[in-house]
């Protein structure tokens, strides 16, 4: 076992301006206040999601044709259920693609 003391070194990296040799200090990031997402359908006061309205359903289906989960889309739980049901009905009626 060695009794060497460890010392922290200041690193020199280029800054955003491109100036070499500027010391970079670490600053604790301020806590961000996450703004609560508002349901798109609640905001527009949509009570029923129609399976025939493919323009409304397409943003919730990415390239892989999976239904986007609630935590990513920001839709409330009752509207997410209606949305999933409408997408499944539209796929069954061949209005939306089932897979790529």
BALONU-681017 format. One record per atom (N, C-alpha, C): atom name; x, y, z. Coordinates in steps of 0.001 Angstrom, whole numbers, plus 500000, padded with zeros to 6 digits. Atoms other than C-alpha are relative to their C-alpha. Example, Ala and Ser with C-alpha at 12.3 -4.5 7.8 and 13.67 -1.06 7.14 Angstrom:
# residues 2
<pt><site>N</site><x>500890</x><y>498810</y><z>500000</z></pt>
<pt><site>CA</site><x>512300</x><y>495500</y><z>507800</z></pt>
<pt><site>C</site><x>500900</x><y>501200</y><z>500000</z></pt>
<pt><site>N</site><x>499180</x><y>498810</y><z>499940</z></pt>
<pt><site>CA</site><x>513670</x><y>498940</y><z>507140</z></pt>
<pt><site>C</site><x>499230</x><y>501090</y><z>500730</z></pt>
***
This chain:
# residues 100
<pt><site>N</site><x>500831</x><y>498831</y><z>500000</z></pt>
<pt><site>CA</site><x>500000</x><y>500000</y><z>500000</z></pt>
<pt><site>C</site><x>500882</x><y>501241</y><z>500000</z></pt>
<pt><site>N</site><x>499243</x><y>498756</y><z>500046</z></pt>
<pt><site>CA</site><x>501306</x><y>503390</y><z>499117</z></pt>
<pt><site>C</site><x>499178</x><y>501107</y><z>500647</z></pt>
<pt><site>N</site><x>500656</x><y>498899</y><z>499315</z></pt>
<pt><site>CA</site><x>500518</x><y>506559</y><z>501019</z></pt>
<pt><site>C</site><x>499999</x><y>501265</y><z>499142</z></pt>
<pt><site>N</site><x>500000</x><y>498851</y><z>500899</z></pt>
<pt><site>CA</site><x>500340</x><y>508815</y><z>497978</z></pt>
<pt><site>C</site><x>498655</x><y>500715</y><z>500079</z></pt>
<pt><site>N</site><x>501231</x><y>499208</y><z>500019</z></pt>
<pt><site>CA</site><x>497829</x><y>511622</y><z>498027</z></pt>
<pt><site>C</site><x>499604</x><y>500233</y><z>498548</z></pt>
<pt><site>N</site><x>500474</x><y>499736</y><z>501346</z></pt>
<pt><site>CA</site><x>495671</x><y>512034</y><z>494996</z></pt>
<pt><site>C</site><x>499541</x><y>501443</y><z>499914</z></pt>
<pt><site>N</site><x>500398</x><y>498605</y><z>500194</z></pt>
<pt><site>CA</site><x>495175</x><y>515512</y><z>493639</z></pt>
<pt><site>C</site><x>499174</x><y>500085</y><z>498735</z></pt>
<pt><site>N</site><x>500848</x><y>499798</y><z>501169</z></pt>
<pt><site>CA</site><x>492509</x><y>516663</y><z>491241</z></pt>
<pt><site>C</site><x>500672</x><y>500986</y><z>499060</z></pt>
<pt><site>N</site><x>499386</x><y>499126</y><z>500992</z></pt>
<pt><site>CA</site><x>493812</x><y>518213</y><z>488057</z></pt>
<pt><site>C</site><x>498915</x><y>500774</y><z>499264</z></pt>
<pt><site>N</site><x>500915</x><y>499207</y><z>500823</z></pt>
<pt><site>CA</site><x>492093</x><y>521017</y><z>486201</z></pt>
<pt><site>C</site><x>500267</x><y>499623</y><z>498553</z></pt>
<pt><site>N</site><x>499832</x><y>500415</y><z>501382</z></pt>
<pt><site>CA</site><x>491505</x><y>519843</y><z>482673</z></pt>
<pt><site>C</site><x>499867</x><y>501202</y><z>499087</z></pt>
<pt><site>N</site><x>500103</x><y>498933</y><z>500984</z></pt>
<pt><site>CA</site><x>492025</x><y>522108</y><z>479737</z></pt>
<pt><site>C</site><x>499419</x><y>499414</y><z>498727</z></pt>
<pt><site>N</site><x>500671</x><y>500447</y><z>501209</z></pt>
<pt><site>CA</site><x>489627</x><y>521588</y><z>476898</z></pt>
<pt><site>C</site><x>499526</x><y>501226</y><z>499242</z></pt>
<pt><site>N</site><x>500518</x><y>498859</y><z>500745</z></pt>
<pt><site>CA</site><x>488448</x><y>523820</y><z>474104</z></pt>
<pt><site>C</site><x>498572</x><y>500323</y><z>500441</z></pt>
<pt><site>N</site><x>501336</x><y>499588</y><z>499599</z></pt>
<pt><site>CA</site><x>485394</x><y>525833</y><z>475014</z></pt>
<pt><site>C</site><x>499108</x><y>500087</y><z>498775</z></pt>
<pt><site>N</site><x>500947</x><y>499878</y><z>501101</z></pt>
<pt><site>CA</site><x>482343</x><y>526497</y><z>472894</z></pt>
<pt><site>C</site><x>500504</x><y>500980</y><z>498944</z></pt>
<pt><site>N</site><x>499499</x><y>498999</y><z>500936</z></pt>
<pt><site>CA</site><x>484138</x><y>529473</y><z>471330</z></pt>
<pt><site>C</site><x>501191</x><y>499486</y><z>499205</z></pt>
<pt><site>N</site><x>498846</x><y>500552</y><z>500681</z></pt>
<pt><site>CA</site><x>487004</x><y>527261</y><z>470262</z></pt>
<pt><site>C</site><x>501312</x><y>500462</y><z>500582</z></pt>
<pt><site>N</site><x>498775</x><y>499524</y><z>499380</z></pt>
<pt><site>CA</site><x>489522</x><y>528892</y><z>472607</z></pt>
<pt><site>C</site><x>500647</x><y>498839</y><z>500746</z></pt>
<pt><site>N</site><x>499297</x><y>501103</y><z>499359</z></pt>
<pt><site>CA</site><x>492068</x><y>526294</y><z>473613</z></pt>
<pt><site>C</site><x>500611</x><y>500478</y><z>501300</z></pt>
<pt><site>N</site><x>499321</x><y>499691</y><z>498767</z></pt>
<pt><site>CA</site><x>493445</x><y>526194</y><z>477121</z></pt>
<pt><site>C</site><x>499121</x><y>500604</y><z>501080</z></pt>
<pt><site>N</site><x>500882</x><y>499436</y><z>498974</z></pt>
<pt><site>CA</site><x>490435</x><y>527552</y><z>478971</z></pt>
<pt><site>C</site><x>499654</x><y>498898</y><z>500990</z></pt>
<pt><site>N</site><x>500316</x><y>501009</y><z>498992</z></pt>
<pt><site>CA</site><x>489821</x><y>525786</y><z>482249</z></pt>
<pt><site>C</site><x>498516</x><y>499732</y><z>500022</z></pt>
<pt><site>N</site><x>501397</x><y>500409</y><z>499962</z></pt>
<pt><site>CA</site><x>486625</x><y>523862</y><z>482467</z></pt>
<pt><site>C</site><x>499662</x><y>499644</y><z>501432</z></pt>
<pt><site>N</site><x>500405</x><y>500295</y><z>498632</z></pt>
<pt><site>CA</site><x>484927</x><y>523859</y><z>485816</z></pt>
<pt><site>C</site><x>498662</x><y>499298</y><z>499977</z></pt>
<pt><site>N</site><x>501265</x><y>500723</y><z>499935</z></pt>
<pt><site>CA</site><x>482146</x><y>521563</y><z>486810</z></pt>
<pt><site>C</site><x>499061</x><y>500745</y><z>500916</z></pt>
<pt><site>N</site><x>501016</x><y>499297</y><z>499236</z></pt>
<pt><site>CA</site><x>479022</x><y>523249</y><z>488002</z></pt>
<pt><site>C</site><x>498799</x><y>499076</y><z>500082</z></pt>
<pt><site>N</site><x>501167</x><y>500855</y><z>499860</z></pt>
<pt><site>CA</site><x>476086</x><y>521349</y><z>489406</z></pt>
<pt><site>C</site><x>498838</x><y>500619</y><z>499248</z></pt>
<pt><site>N</site><x>501129</x><y>499514</y><z>500782</z></pt>
<pt><site>CA</site><x>473144</x><y>521643</y><z>487099</z></pt>
<pt><site>C</site><x>498820</x><y>500285</y><z>500908</z></pt>
<pt><site>N</site><x>501195</x><y>499663</y><z>499221</z></pt>
<pt><site>CA</site><x>470091</x><y>523343</y><z>488505</z></pt>
<pt><site>C</site><x>498908</x><y>498987</y><z>499668</z></pt>
<pt><site>N</site><x>501064</x><y>500969</y><z>500238</z></pt>
<pt><site>CA</site><x>467155</x><y>521012</y><z>488916</z></pt>
<pt><site>C</site><x>498966</x><y>500613</y><z>499082</z></pt>
<pt><site>N</site><x>500991</x><y>499537</y><z>500956</z></pt>
<pt><site>CA</site><x>464767</x><y>521325</y><z>486065</z></pt>
<pt><site>C</site><x>498608</x><y>499656</y><z>500500</z></pt>
<pt><site>N</site><x>501384</x><y>500264</y><z>499661</z></pt>
<pt><site>CA</site><x>461102</x><y>521626</y><z>486715</z></pt>
<pt><site>C</site><x>499336</x><y>499489</y><z>498734</z></pt>
<pt><site>N</site><x>500609</x><y>500601</y><z>501178</z></pt>
<pt><site>CA</site><x>459424</x><y>519251</y><z>484311</z></pt>
<pt><site>C</site><x>498551</x><y>500456</y><z>499899</z></pt>
<pt><site>N</site><x>501354</x><y>499559</y><z>500222</z></pt>
<pt><site>CA</site><x>456307</x><y>520727</y><z>482872</z></pt>
<pt><site>C</site><x>499134</x><y>498790</y><z>499679</z></pt>
<pt><site>N</site><x>500874</x><y>501143</y><z>500200</z></pt>
<pt><site>CA</site><x>453440</x><y>518288</y><z>482979</z></pt>
<pt><site>C</site><x>499415</x><y>500054</y><z>498604</z></pt>
<pt><site>N</site><x>500552</x><y>500059</y><z>501339</z></pt>
<pt><site>CA</site><x>452406</x><y>517171</y><z>479535</z></pt>
<pt><site>C</site><x>498486</x><y>499987</y><z>500065</z></pt>
<pt><site>N</site><x>501444</x><y>499966</y><z>500055</z></pt>
<pt><site>CA</site><x>448864</x><y>517902</y><z>478635</z></pt>
<pt><site>C</site><x>499556</x><y>499091</y><z>498864</z></pt>
<pt><site>N</site><x>500521</x><y>500909</y><z>501011</z></pt>
<pt><site>CA</site><x>446847</x><y>515337</y><z>476737</z></pt>
<pt><site>C</site><x>499504</x><y>500805</y><z>498803</z></pt>
<pt><site>N</site><x>500371</x><y>499301</y><z>501225</z></pt>
<pt><site>CA</site><x>446401</x><y>516438</y><z>473153</z></pt>
<pt><site>C</site><x>498492</x><y>499943</y><z>499759</z></pt>
<pt><site>N</site><x>501429</x><y>500170</y><z>500237</z></pt>
<pt><site>CA</site><x>442864</x><y>515088</y><z>473004</z></pt>
<pt><site>C</site><x>499172</x><y>500739</y><z>501048</z></pt>
<pt><site>N</site><x>500692</x><y>499237</y><z>498962</z></pt>
<pt><site>CA</site><x>441822</x><y>516638</y><z>476328</z></pt>
<pt><site>C</site><x>500069</x><y>501492</y><z>499696</z></pt>
<pt><site>N</site><x>499825</x><y>498585</y><z>500320</z></pt>
<pt><site>CA</site><x>443212</x><y>520000</y><z>475222</z></pt>
<pt><site>C</site><x>499058</x><y>500438</y><z>498881</z></pt>
<pt><site>N</site><x>500878</x><y>499678</y><z>501132</z></pt>
<pt><site>CA</site><x>441233</x><y>519893</y><z>471951</z></pt>
<pt><site>C</site><x>498558</x><y>499568</y><z>500249</z></pt>
<pt><site>N</site><x>501327</x><y>500470</y><z>499583</z></pt>
<pt><site>CA</site><x>438195</x><y>518442</y><z>473805</z></pt>
<pt><site>C</site><x>499423</x><y>498985</y><z>499017</z></pt>
<pt><site>N</site><x>500438</x><y>501099</y><z>500862</z></pt>
<pt><site>CA</site><x>437999</x><y>515339</y><z>471609</z></pt>
<pt><site>C</site><x>499527</x><y>498871</y><z>500905</z></pt>
<pt><site>N</site><x>500569</x><y>501033</y><z>499145</z></pt>
<pt><site>CA</site><x>435673</x><y>512833</y><z>473249</z></pt>
<pt><site>C</site><x>500087</x><y>498620</y><z>499374</z></pt>
<pt><site>N</site><x>500002</x><y>501284</y><z>500685</z></pt>
<pt><site>CA</site><x>435787</x><y>510100</y><z>470610</z></pt>
<pt><site>C</site><x>501068</x><y>500009</y><z>498928</z></pt>
<pt><site>N</site><x>498953</x><y>500125</y><z>501012</z></pt>
<pt><site>CA</site><x>438734</x><y>508957</y><z>468500</z></pt>
<pt><site>C</site><x>499499</x><y>499030</y><z>498948</z></pt>
<pt><site>N</site><x>500585</x><y>500796</y><z>501076</z></pt>
<pt><site>CA</site><x>437428</x><y>507697</y><z>465171</z></pt>
<pt><site>C</site><x>501093</x><y>499226</y><z>499261</z></pt>
<pt><site>N</site><x>499003</x><y>500833</y><z>500679</z></pt>
<pt><site>CA</site><x>439268</x><y>504822</y><z>463503</z></pt>
<pt><site>C</site><x>500129</x><y>500364</y><z>498530</z></pt>
<pt><site>N</site><x>499958</x><y>499632</y><z>501417</z></pt>
<pt><site>CA</site><x>438463</x><y>506261</y><z>460053</z></pt>
<pt><site>C</site><x>500845</x><y>501251</y><z>499754</z></pt>
<pt><site>N</site><x>499195</x><y>498788</y><z>500117</z></pt>
<pt><site>CA</site><x>440453</x><y>509444</y><z>460753</z></pt>
<pt><site>C</site><x>501485</x><y>499622</y><z>500080</z></pt>
<pt><site>N</site><x>498618</x><y>500494</y><z>500006</z></pt>
<pt><site>CA</site><x>443871</x><y>508154</y><z>459700</z></pt>
<pt><site>C</site><x>501007</x><y>501128</y><z>500209</z></pt>
<pt><site>N</site><x>499081</x><y>498873</y><z>499783</z></pt>
<pt><site>CA</site><x>445443</x><y>511625</y><z>459752</z></pt>
<pt><site>C</site><x>500196</x><y>500262</y><z>501488</z></pt>
<pt><site>N</site><x>499895</x><y>499843</y><z>498558</z></pt>
<pt><site>CA</site><x>444745</x><y>511771</y><z>463472</z></pt>
<pt><site>C</site><x>500814</x><y>498868</y><z>500625</z></pt>
<pt><site>N</site><x>499341</x><y>501175</y><z>499426</z></pt>
<pt><site>CA</site><x>446124</x><y>508265</y><z>464097</z></pt>
<pt><site>C</site><x>501470</x><y>499854</y><z>499591</z></pt>
<pt><site>N</site><x>498646</x><y>500220</y><z>500529</z></pt>
<pt><site>CA</site><x>449313</x><y>508411</y><z>462001</z></pt>
<pt><site>C</site><x>501128</x><y>500531</y><z>500888</z></pt>
<pt><site>N</site><x>498879</x><y>499564</y><z>499147</z></pt>
<pt><site>CA</site><x>451426</x><y>510518</y><z>464427</z></pt>
<pt><site>C</site><x>500297</x><y>499058</y><z>501166</z></pt>
<pt><site>N</site><x>499806</x><y>500918</y><z>498876</z></pt>
<pt><site>CA</site><x>451011</x><y>507779</y><z>467041</z></pt>
<pt><site>C</site><x>500510</x><y>498638</y><z>499554</z></pt>
<pt><site>N</site><x>499445</x><y>501243</y><z>500528</z></pt>
<pt><site>CA</site><x>452446</x><y>505060</y><z>464786</z></pt>
<pt><site>C</site><x>501307</x><y>500332</y><z>499298</z></pt>
<pt><site>N</site><x>498721</x><y>499707</y><z>500656</z></pt>
<pt><site>CA</site><x>456186</x><y>505324</y><z>463998</z></pt>
<pt><site>C</site><x>500264</x><y>499053</y><z>498829</z></pt>
<pt><site>N</site><x>499626</x><y>500797</y><z>501172</z></pt>
<pt><site>CA</site><x>458023</x><y>503609</y><z>461144</z></pt>
<pt><site>C</site><x>499809</x><y>498500</y><z>500209</z></pt>
<pt><site>N</site><x>500112</x><y>501440</y><z>499729</z></pt>
<pt><site>CA</site><x>457934</x><y>500216</y><z>462843</z></pt>
<pt><site>C</site><x>498570</x><y>499564</y><z>500238</z></pt>
<pt><site>N</site><x>501435</x><y>500250</y><z>499889</z></pt>
<pt><site>CA</site><x>454131</x><y>500452</y><z>463089</z></pt>
<pt><site>C</site><x>499579</x><y>499440</y><z>501345</z></pt>
<pt><site>N</site><x>500422</x><y>500346</y><z>498652</z></pt>
<pt><site>CA</site><x>453966</x><y>499958</y><z>466824</z></pt>
<pt><site>C</site><x>499312</x><y>501215</y><z>500591</z></pt>
<pt><site>N</site><x>500705</x><y>498895</y><z>499375</z></pt>
<pt><site>CA</site><x>451630</x><y>502059</y><z>468915</z></pt>
<pt><site>C</site><x>500926</x><y>500638</y><z>501032</z></pt>
<pt><site>N</site><x>499118</x><y>499282</y><z>499074</z></pt>
<pt><site>CA</site><x>453584</x><y>504727</y><z>470807</z></pt>
<pt><site>C</site><x>499401</x><y>499949</y><z>501400</z></pt>
<pt><site>N</site><x>500536</x><y>500077</y><z>498638</z></pt>
<pt><site>CA</site><x>453248</x><y>504263</y><z>474585</z></pt>
<pt><site>C</site><x>499632</x><y>501374</y><z>500548</z></pt>
<pt><site>N</site><x>500534</x><y>498808</y><z>499365</z></pt>
<pt><site>CA</site><x>451561</x><y>506799</y><z>476793</z></pt>
<pt><site>C</site><x>501076</x><y>500927</y><z>500530</z></pt>
<pt><site>N</site><x>498959</x><y>499168</y><z>499395</z></pt>
<pt><site>CA</site><x>454730</x><y>508002</y><z>478481</z></pt>
<pt><site>C</site><x>500759</x><y>500803</y><z>498947</z></pt>
<pt><site>N</site><x>499329</x><y>499271</y><z>501079</z></pt>
<pt><site>CA</site><x>456144</x><y>509074</y><z>475111</z></pt>
<pt><site>C</site><x>499058</x><y>500935</y><z>499258</z></pt>
<pt><site>N</site><x>500942</x><y>499185</y><z>500774</z></pt>
<pt><site>CA</site><x>453024</x><y>510410</y><z>473434</z></pt>
<pt><site>C</site><x>499386</x><y>501112</y><z>500826</z></pt>
<pt><site>N</site><x>500579</x><y>498977</y><z>499154</z></pt>
<pt><site>CA</site><x>451753</x><y>512367</y><z>476435</z></pt>
<pt><site>C</site><x>498489</x><y>499981</y><z>500037</z></pt>
<pt><site>N</site><x>501453</x><y>500135</y><z>500018</z></pt>
<pt><site>CA</site><x>448193</x><y>511116</y><z>476033</z></pt>
<pt><site>C</site><x>499551</x><y>499421</y><z>501334</z></pt>
<pt><site>N</site><x>500504</x><y>500519</y><z>498729</z></pt>
<pt><site>CA</site><x>446089</x><y>510462</y><z>479144</z></pt>
<pt><site>C</site><x>499518</x><y>498557</y><z>499817</z></pt>
<pt><site>N</site><x>500320</x><y>501424</y><z>500051</z></pt>
<pt><site>CA</site><x>445081</x><y>506915</y><z>480011</z></pt>
<pt><site>C</site><x>498695</x><y>499674</y><z>499269</z></pt>
<pt><site>N</site><x>501223</x><y>500336</y><z>500743</z></pt>
<pt><site>CA</site><x>441445</x><y>506955</y><z>478803</z></pt>
<pt><site>C</site><x>500129</x><y>500232</y><z>498496</z></pt>
<pt><site>N</site><x>499826</x><y>499745</y><z>501430</z></pt>
<pt><site>CA</site><x>442435</x><y>508522</y><z>475491</z></pt>
<pt><site>C</site><x>501002</x><y>499032</y><z>499375</z></pt>
<pt><site>N</site><x>499058</x><y>500992</y><z>500538</z></pt>
<pt><site>CA</site><x>445355</x><y>506099</y><z>475099</z></pt>
<pt><site>C</site><x>499275</x><y>498701</y><z>499685</z></pt>
<pt><site>N</site><x>500790</x><y>501210</y><z>500270</z></pt>
<pt><site>CA</site><x>442896</x><y>503208</y><z>475372</z></pt>
<pt><site>C</site><x>499169</x><y>500164</y><z>498740</z></pt>
<pt><site>N</site><x>500800</x><y>499740</y><z>501206</z></pt>
<pt><site>CA</site><x>440606</x><y>504788</y><z>472778</z></pt>
<pt><site>C</site><x>500881</x><y>500043</y><z>498760</z></pt>
<pt><site>N</site><x>499068</x><y>499895</y><z>501112</z></pt>
<pt><site>CA</site><x>443606</x><y>505531</y><z>470564</z></pt>
<pt><site>C</site><x>500472</x><y>498619</y><z>499550</z></pt>
<pt><site>N</site><x>499537</x><y>501354</y><z>500338</z></pt>
<pt><site>CA</site><x>444907</x><y>501945</y><z>470725</z></pt>
<pt><site>C</site><x>498877</x><y>499202</y><z>499336</z></pt>
<pt><site>N</site><x>501141</x><y>500715</y><z>500577</z></pt>
<pt><site>CA</site><x>441435</x><y>500574</y><z>470009</z></pt>
<pt><site>C</site><x>499726</x><y>500486</y><z>498577</z></pt>
<pt><site>N</site><x>500241</x><y>499442</y><z>501335</z></pt>
<pt><site>CA</site><x>441010</x><y>502935</y><z>467029</z></pt>
<pt><site>C</site><x>501085</x><y>499557</y><z>499011</z></pt>
<pt><site>N</site><x>498908</x><y>500442</y><z>500878</z></pt>
<pt><site>CA</site><x>444444</x><y>502004</y><z>465616</z></pt>
<pt><site>C</site><x>499810</x><y>498540</y><z>499622</z></pt>
<pt><site>N</site><x>500214</x><y>501424</y><z>500283</z></pt>
<pt><site>CA</site><x>443658</x><y>498299</y><z>465918</z></pt>
<pt><site>C</site><x>498834</x><y>499794</y><z>499037</z></pt>
<pt><site>N</site><x>501140</x><y>500105</y><z>500921</z></pt>
<pt><site>CA</site><x>440297</x><y>498773</y><z>464210</z></pt>
<pt><site>C</site><x>500387</x><y>500458</y><z>498605</z></pt>
<pt><site>N</site><x>499567</x><y>499493</y><z>501304</z></pt>
<pt><site>CA</site><x>441885</x><y>500810</y><z>461420</z></pt>
<pt><site>C</site><x>500922</x><y>499002</y><z>499302</z></pt>
<pt><site>N</site><x>499148</x><y>501041</y><z>500587</z></pt>
<pt><site>CA</site><x>444487</x><y>498080</y><z>460888</z></pt>
<pt><site>C</site><x>499160</x><y>498845</y><z>499493</z></pt>
<pt><site>N</site><x>500873</x><y>501103</y><z>500382</z></pt>
<pt><site>CA</site><x>441757</x><y>495468</y><z>460762</z></pt>
<pt><site>C</site><x>499221</x><y>500332</y><z>498732</z></pt>
<pt><site>N</site><x>500729</x><y>499550</y><z>501182</z></pt>
<pt><site>CA</site><x>439883</x><y>497508</y><z>458140</z></pt>
<pt><site>C</site><x>500946</x><y>500363</y><z>498865</z></pt>
<pt><site>N</site><x>498958</x><y>499712</y><z>500998</z></pt>
<pt><site>CA</site><x>443168</x><y>497972</y><z>456181</z></pt>
<pt><site>C</site><x>500100</x><y>501478</y><z>499684</z></pt>
<pt><site>N</site><x>499798</x><y>498573</y><z>500182</z></pt>
<pt><site>CA</site><x>443144</x><y>501739</y><z>456643</z></pt>
<pt><site>C</site><x>501414</x><y>500412</y><z>500397</z></pt>
<pt><site>N</site><x>498631</x><y>499786</y><z>499568</z></pt>
<pt><site>CA</site><x>446531</x><y>501594</y><z>458372</z></pt>
<pt><site>C</site><x>500803</x><y>498721</y><z>499730</z></pt>
<pt><site>N</site><x>499187</x><y>501197</y><z>500215</z></pt>
<pt><site>CA</site><x>449452</x><y>499268</y><z>457619</z></pt>
<pt><site>C</site><x>500225</x><y>499226</y><z>501300</z></pt>
<pt><site>N</site><x>499753</x><y>500843</y><z>498847</z></pt>
<pt><site>CA</site><x>449938</x><y>496331</y><z>459969</z></pt>
<pt><site>C</site><x>501501</x><y>499922</y><z>500281</z></pt>
<pt><site>N</site><x>498544</x><y>500013</y><z>499861</z></pt>
<pt><site>CA</site><x>453688</x><y>496079</y><z>459344</z></pt>
<pt><site>C</site><x>500614</x><y>500552</y><z>498729</z></pt>
<pt><site>N</site><x>499351</x><y>499409</y><z>501183</z></pt>
<pt><site>CA</site><x>456244</x><y>497570</y><z>456980</z></pt>
<pt><site>C</site><x>500378</x><y>498957</y><z>499000</z></pt>
***
